[in-house]
Amino acid sequence: MIGALAISSAAVATAAWWVWRWFEWSQLYHPKTPLVGSPADADLDYEDVEFVAEDAVRLHGWWIPAASARGTLLYCHGNGDHIGDLLPVAALLHGLGLNVFLFDYRGYGRSRGWPTERGTYRDARAAFECARARHGDADAPPVVALGRSLGGAVAAQLALDRPLRGLILESTFASTAAMGRRLYPWLPAERLCRFRYDTLSKIGRITIPTLIAHSPGDGLIPMEQARALFDRSAGRPKRFVELEGLHHEAGLELSRAYREALMAFLDDTLPQEKK
């Protein structure tokens, strides 16, 4: 009898563990397929790019070149986007004299695989190497990473892994544990979270120029998490700019202050050559 109870308890515990793992994954990732649209819809020339991550997962992106580009912006999107959603912002960034490289994490758009924290970091490193190749495999290519929401955590890790010129965090959370405490205060999020995305613990080691942008109207990720990132940031120089609107809408399209701050940031990190 005791043995049967022990087996039953172990089965219940195992089932509960798998239910939690699935719940955590489904809260963090919302992979979107199929990919709809292309940069041509925004009157942008582009190239389809297929590339491979370190673990042989096949990935997809769009390279959008700019004439006389000052450098390249590598865009790390949020957990509910794919690159087809980014065409308006890509057009704005391209208009600042930047090549823009949009790529999808594994499981999103036309990229193969299944998203995980380690996987998204691998995907960003592979995307950086694609951008580096476009700049002649330079040791320190003129590449800036912009990460939105979950993509901010991906971009921050990339800043530790590869020689970026600058880092932009837009509407980014401090860590998944911090978000877990906010959204599910009755759960011991610190102990349960497998996927950490702990940007707060990393940003003190990122010394490249850093721009952090966040909206006080963001009802999903509170402003205090962005302020905590800024306070701990070792970026030199570092800047903070307030966005306008809700989490899903705050960004370049809505905020003039952000556009101005971004242009100043680019002038410092990717200065245009004087003719």
C-alpha positions in Angstrom: 0.0 0.0 0.0 2.8 2.4 0.9 4.6 1.6 -2.3 1.5 2.3 -4.4 1.0 5.6 -2.6 4.6 6.6 -3.2 4.3 5.7 -6.9 1.1 7.7 -7.1 2.6 10.7 -5.4 5.6 10.6 -7.7 3.4 10.4 -10.7 1.4 13.4 -9.5 4.6 15.4 -8.8 6.0 14.5 -12.3 2.7 15.6 -14.0 2.7 18.8 -12.0 6.3 19.5 -13.0 5.4 19.1 -16.7 2.3 21.2 -16.4 4.4 24.0 -14.9 7.0 23.7 -17.6 4.4 24.0 -20.3 2.7 26.9 -18.5 6.0 28.8 -18.2 6.9 28.2 -21.9 3.5 29.2 -23.2 3.6 32.4 -21.1 7.0 33.4 -22.5 6.8 32.4 -26.1 4.1 33.0 -28.7 5.7 31.8 -32.0 3.8 33.1 -35.0 3.6 31.4 -38.4 3.2 31.7 -41.3 5.2 34.7 -42.2 3.0 37.3 -44.0 4.3 40.2 -46.1 7.8 41.4 -47.0 9.8 44.6 -47.0 8.7 45.2 -50.6 5.3 46.1 -49.1 7.0 49.0 -47.5 8.9 49.9 -50.7 12.1 48.6 -49.3 14.7 46.6 -51.2 15.7 43.5 -49.3 17.3 40.1 -49.5 16.0 36.9 -48.0 18.6 35.4 -45.8 18.8 31.9 -44.6 21.4 31.1 -42.0 22.2 28.5 -39.4 22.7 28.8 -35.6 25.5 27.1 -33.6 23.3 24.0 -33.0 22.4 23.7 -36.7 18.9 25.1 -36.5 18.0 26.8 -39.7 16.9 30.5 -39.4 15.5 33.1 -41.6 15.7 36.9 -41.9 15.5 39.9 -44.1 18.6 42.1 -44.9 17.4 45.6 -45.8 20.4 47.6 -47.2 20.7 51.4 -47.1 22.7 53.4 -49.6 25.9 54.8 -47.9 24.8 53.2 -44.6 26.4 54.3 -41.4 26.1 50.8 -40.1 23.6 48.1 -39.3 20.8 47.8 -36.8 20.1 44.2 -35.7 16.5 44.0 -34.5 15.6 41.4 -31.8 11.8 41.3 -31.7 9.3 40.6 -28.9 7.8 37.3 -27.9 4.6 37.7 -29.9 6.0 39.2 -33.1 7.7 37.9 -36.2 9.6 40.0 -38.8 6.5 40.5 -40.9 5.1 42.7 -38.0 8.2 45.0 -38.1 7.9 46.6 -41.5 6.8 50.1 -40.3 9.6 50.3 -37.8 12.1 48.9 -40.3 11.2 51.7 -42.7 11.8 54.3 -40.0 15.1 52.8 -39.0 16.2 52.5 -42.6 15.4 56.1 -43.1 18.1 57.0 -40.5 20.8 55.7 -42.9 21.0 52.2 -41.5 21.1 48.7 -42.9 18.4 46.8 -41.0 18.6 43.1 -40.3 15.4 41.6 -39.2 15.5 37.9 -38.1 13.1 35.5 -36.5 14.0 33.3 -33.5 13.6 29.6 -33.9 10.0 28.6 -34.2 8.9 32.0 -35.5 8.1 32.9 -39.1 10.2 30.7 -41.4 12.8 29.8 -38.8 12.8 26.2 -37.8 13.0 24.8 -34.3 11.5 25.4 -30.9 12.2 28.6 -28.9 14.1 28.4 -25.6 16.2 30.9 -23.7 19.5 29.3 -24.8 18.1 29.0 -28.4 17.2 32.7 -28.7 20.7 33.6 -27.6 22.2 31.3 -30.2 19.9 32.8 -32.9 21.0 36.4 -32.1 24.7 35.4 -32.2 24.1 33.7 -35.6 22.3 36.9 -36.9 25.2 39.0 -35.7 27.6 36.9 -37.6 25.5 37.4 -40.8 25.7 41.1 -40.2 29.5 40.9 -39.5 30.0 39.1 -42.8 28.3 42.0 -44.6 30.9 44.3 -43.2 33.9 42.2 -44.4 34.2 40.1 -41.2 35.5 43.0 -39.3 36.5 42.3 -35.7 34.2 45.1 -34.4 31.7 45.8 -37.2 29.4 48.8 -37.0 26.5 46.9 -35.6 24.0 48.2 -33.0 21.4 45.8 -31.5 17.8 47.0 -30.7 15.8 44.6 -28.5 12.1 45.1 -27.8 10.4 43.5 -24.8 11.8 39.9 -24.7 14.1 40.9 -27.4 15.8 43.3 -25.0 17.0 40.4 -22.9 18.2 38.6 -26.1 20.1 41.8 -27.2 21.6 42.3 -23.8 23.1 38.8 -23.8 24.4 39.4 -27.4 26.2 42.5 -26.1 28.1 40.2 -23.7 28.8 37.6 -26.4 29.7 39.8 -29.4 31.4 43.2 -30.1 28.4 45.4 -30.6 28.9 49.2 -30.9 25.7 50.0 -29.0 22.7 48.5 -27.2 19.1 49.7 -27.3 16.5 48.2 -24.8 12.9 49.1 -25.6 10.1 48.2 -23.2 12.3 45.5 -21.7 11.8 43.7 -18.4 14.4 43.1 -15.7 14.0 39.3 -15.6 11.4 36.6 -16.0 11.5 36.1 -12.2 10.6 39.8 -11.7 7.8 39.5 -14.2 6.6 36.3 -12.5 6.4 38.1 -9.1 4.4 40.8 -10.7 1.9 38.7 -12.7 1.7 35.7 -10.3 2.6 37.0 -6.8 1.3 33.8 -5.1 3.9 31.7 -6.9 7.6 31.3 -5.8 8.7 32.6 -9.2 12.4 32.9 -8.3 12.6 29.1 -7.6 10.3 27.9 -10.3 11.4 29.8 -13.4 13.6 27.8 -15.7 14.0 30.5 -18.3 15.6 33.4 -16.5 16.3 36.2 -19.1 18.0 38.0 -16.2 19.1 41.2 -17.9 19.3 43.0 -14.5 22.2 40.7 -13.4 24.0 41.2 -16.7 23.7 44.9 -17.5 26.3 45.9 -15.0 28.8 44.1 -17.2 27.8 45.8 -20.5 30.0 48.8 -21.0 29.1 49.9 -24.5 26.8 52.9 -25.1 23.3 52.0 -24.0 19.9 53.6 -24.6 16.9 52.4 -22.5 13.4 53.4 -23.6 10.2 52.7 -21.7 6.7 54.1 -21.4 5.1 55.1 -18.1 1.9 53.9 -19.6 3.2 50.3 -20.1 0.7 48.3 -18.2 2.6 45.0 -18.7 6.2 45.8 -17.8 6.3 48.5 -15.1 8.6 51.5 -15.5 10.4 50.6 -12.3 12.0 47.6 -14.0 13.4 49.8 -16.8 14.6 52.3 -14.2 16.3 49.5 -12.3 18.1 48.4 -15.6 19.2 52.0 -16.2 20.5 52.5 -12.6 22.5 49.3 -12.8 23.7 49.8 -16.4 27.5 50.2 -16.9 26.9 51.6 -20.4 29.1 54.6 -21.2 27.4 56.8 -22.1 23.9 55.7 -21.1 20.6 57.4 -21.8 17.0 57.0 -20.7 14.0 58.2 -22.7 10.3 57.9 -21.9 8.0 56.4 -24.6 4.3 57.0 -25.1 1.5 54.6 -25.1 0.8 51.0 -23.9 3.3 48.2 -24.1 2.2 46.9 -27.5 2.2 50.3 -29.1 5.0 52.3 -27.5 8.0 52.9 -29.8 9.4 54.9 -32.7 6.1 55.3 -34.5 4.4 57.0 -31.5 7.2 58.8 -29.7 9.0 61.8 -31.2 11.3 62.0 -28.1 12.4 58.5 -28.8 13.2 59.2 -32.4 15.3 62.2 -31.4 17.1 60.2 -28.7 17.8 57.4 -31.1 19.2 59.8 -33.7 21.5 61.3 -31.1 22.5 57.8 -29.9 23.4 56.8 -33.5 25.4 59.9 -34.1 27.6 58.9 -31.1 27.8 55.2 -31.8 27.7 55.1 -35.6 28.7 58.5 -36.8 28.2 59.3 -40.5 31.3 59.9 -42.5 31.8 63.5 -43.5 31.8 64.1 -47.2 
